């Protein structure tokens, strides 16, 4: 395990459920190519902090890499709803762009 992963695991142990740490762990596992672990942390973040807007774009992209396009579409759509509720137009636009690239169905 990399030093960065160890540090993130320690941070999570001291602040269980911290959205930023869960997101950072998912991204770090994704960088190492461990998509299963990355997906697990993204899904945990989704369960524990579904209003964490940054989750949706990255989880959708991971689903795309895993060729799980129906799940990517669903995540992008859910992310747009969350971004709209949060008033985060930038994330909404980013999620819309990702959705357009893989689907003709862009309705929420």
C-alpha beads as a LAMMPS data file, in Angstrom:
LAMMPS data file: protein, C-alpha beads

108 atoms
107 bonds

1 atom types
1 bond types

-500.0 500.0 xlo xhi
-500.0 500.0 ylo yhi
-500.0 500.0 zlo zhi

Masses

1 110.0

Atoms # bond

1 1 1 0.000 0.000 0.000
2 1 1 1.315 3.414 -0.914
3 1 1 2.205 5.954 1.719
4 1 1 -0.599 8.207 0.504
5 1 1 -3.160 5.411 0.818
6 1 1 -1.929 4.633 4.328
7 1 1 -2.276 8.279 5.327
8 1 1 -5.785 8.482 3.881
9 1 1 -6.782 5.282 5.688
10 1 1 -5.503 6.775 8.952
11 1 1 -7.460 9.958 8.293
12 1 1 -10.607 7.937 7.662
13 1 1 -10.066 5.979 10.882
14 1 1 -9.875 9.222 12.851
15 1 1 -12.873 10.818 11.079
16 1 1 -15.082 7.967 9.832
17 1 1 -17.420 8.931 7.045
18 1 1 -15.630 12.186 6.194
19 1 1 -16.766 12.906 2.611
20 1 1 -13.493 14.452 1.477
21 1 1 -11.457 11.509 2.768
22 1 1 -13.792 8.964 1.158
23 1 1 -13.537 10.858 -2.130
24 1 1 -9.743 11.085 -1.859
25 1 1 -9.498 7.340 -1.177
26 1 1 -11.668 6.556 -4.190
27 1 1 -9.518 8.766 -6.421
28 1 1 -6.301 7.299 -5.064
29 1 1 -7.455 3.718 -5.657
30 1 1 -8.592 4.745 -9.110
31 1 1 -5.089 6.078 -9.844
32 1 1 -3.588 2.733 -8.846
33 1 1 -5.962 0.904 -11.181
34 1 1 -7.857 -0.787 -8.348
35 1 1 -11.302 -0.021 -9.734
36 1 1 -13.068 -2.354 -7.313
37 1 1 -11.739 -0.488 -4.275
38 1 1 -12.378 2.881 -5.937
39 1 1 -15.962 1.901 -6.695
40 1 1 -16.439 0.740 -3.117
41 1 1 -15.358 4.110 -1.733
42 1 1 -17.465 6.041 -4.250
43 1 1 -20.513 3.965 -3.324
44 1 1 -19.834 4.432 0.365
45 1 1 -19.588 8.187 -0.221
46 1 1 -22.871 8.053 -2.144
47 1 1 -24.531 6.243 0.767
48 1 1 -23.102 8.515 3.467
49 1 1 -23.026 11.915 1.725
50 1 1 -25.307 11.879 -1.337
51 1 1 -25.139 15.687 -1.532
52 1 1 -21.364 15.618 -2.238
53 1 1 -21.631 17.013 -5.763
54 1 1 -18.103 16.078 -6.891
55 1 1 -18.881 12.399 -6.459
56 1 1 -21.187 12.071 -9.434
57 1 1 -18.891 13.052 -12.280
58 1 1 -16.076 10.805 -11.062
59 1 1 -18.323 7.844 -10.261
60 1 1 -19.920 8.191 -13.691
61 1 1 -16.522 8.240 -15.385
62 1 1 -15.502 5.114 -13.468
63 1 1 -18.688 3.380 -14.592
64 1 1 -17.815 4.393 -18.157
65 1 1 -14.344 2.838 -17.800
66 1 1 -15.982 -0.329 -16.504
67 1 1 -18.325 -0.246 -19.524
68 1 1 -21.353 0.044 -17.253
69 1 1 -22.966 2.790 -19.312
70 1 1 -26.501 2.484 -17.942
71 1 1 -25.153 3.074 -14.451
72 1 1 -23.038 6.001 -15.679
73 1 1 -26.112 7.614 -17.233
74 1 1 -28.109 7.156 -14.038
75 1 1 -25.297 8.643 -11.940
76 1 1 -24.895 11.652 -14.224
77 1 1 -28.637 12.318 -14.078
78 1 1 -28.712 12.010 -10.297
79 1 1 -25.667 14.260 -10.086
80 1 1 -27.377 16.925 -12.157
81 1 1 -30.317 16.921 -9.743
82 1 1 -27.941 17.241 -6.782
83 1 1 -25.938 19.998 -8.496
84 1 1 -29.114 21.904 -9.356
85 1 1 -30.321 21.668 -5.752
86 1 1 -26.916 22.888 -4.550
87 1 1 -26.932 25.746 -7.051
88 1 1 -23.696 24.443 -8.584
89 1 1 -24.058 25.403 -12.240
90 1 1 -20.492 24.435 -13.138
91 1 1 -20.970 20.851 -11.943
92 1 1 -24.402 20.714 -13.582
93 1 1 -22.851 21.702 -16.912
94 1 1 -19.984 19.248 -16.499
95 1 1 -22.386 16.399 -15.744
96 1 1 -24.593 17.413 -18.673
97 1 1 -21.601 17.300 -21.008
98 1 1 -20.621 13.848 -19.779
99 1 1 -24.194 12.655 -20.198
100 1 1 -24.448 13.992 -23.753
101 1 1 -21.279 12.108 -24.713
102 1 1 -22.760 8.720 -23.817
103 1 1 -26.519 9.083 -24.161
104 1 1 -29.237 10.658 -26.249
105 1 1 -31.483 10.604 -23.169
106 1 1 -30.550 13.736 -21.239
107 1 1 -33.850 14.171 -19.382
108 1 1 -33.813 13.956 -15.613

Bonds

1 1 1 2
2 1 2 3
3 1 3 4
4 1 4 5
5 1 5 6
6 1 6 7
7 1 7 8
8 1 8 9
9 1 9 10
10 1 10 11
11 1 11 12
12 1 12 13
13 1 13 14
14 1 14 15
15 1 15 16
16 1 16 17
17 1 17 18
18 1 18 19
19 1 19 20
20 1 20 21
21 1 21 22
22 1 22 23
23 1 23 24
24 1 24 25
25 1 25 26
26 1 26 27
27 1 27 28
28 1 28 29
29 1 29 30
30 1 30 31
31 1 31 32
32 1 32 33
33 1 33 34
34 1 34 35
35 1 35 36
36 1 36 37
37 1 37 38
38 1 38 39
39 1 39 40
40 1 40 41
41 1 41 42
42 1 42 43
43 1 43 44
44 1 44 45
45 1 45 46
46 1 46 47
47 1 47 48
48 1 48 49
49 1 49 50
50 1 50 51
51 1 51 52
52 1 52 53
53 1 53 54
54 1 54 55
55 1 55 56
56 1 56 57
57 1 57 58
58 1 58 59
59 1 59 60
60 1 60 61
61 1 61 62
62 1 62 63
63 1 63 64
64 1 64 65
65 1 65 66
66 1 66 67
67 1 67 68
68 1 68 69
69 1 69 70
70 1 70 71
71 1 71 72
72 1 72 73
73 1 73 74
74 1 74 75
75 1 75 76
76 1 76 77
77 1 77 78
78 1 78 79
79 1 79 80
80 1 80 81
81 1 81 82
82 1 82 83
83 1 83 84
84 1 84 85
85 1 85 86
86 1 86 87
87 1 87 88
88 1 88 89
89 1 89 90
90 1 90 91
91 1 91 92
92 1 92 93
93 1 93 94
94 1 94 95
95 1 95 96
96 1 96 97
97 1 97 98
98 1 98 99
99 1 99 100
100 1 100 101
101 1 101 102
102 1 102 103
103 1 103 104
104 1 104 105
105 1 105 106
106 1 106 107
107 1 107 108
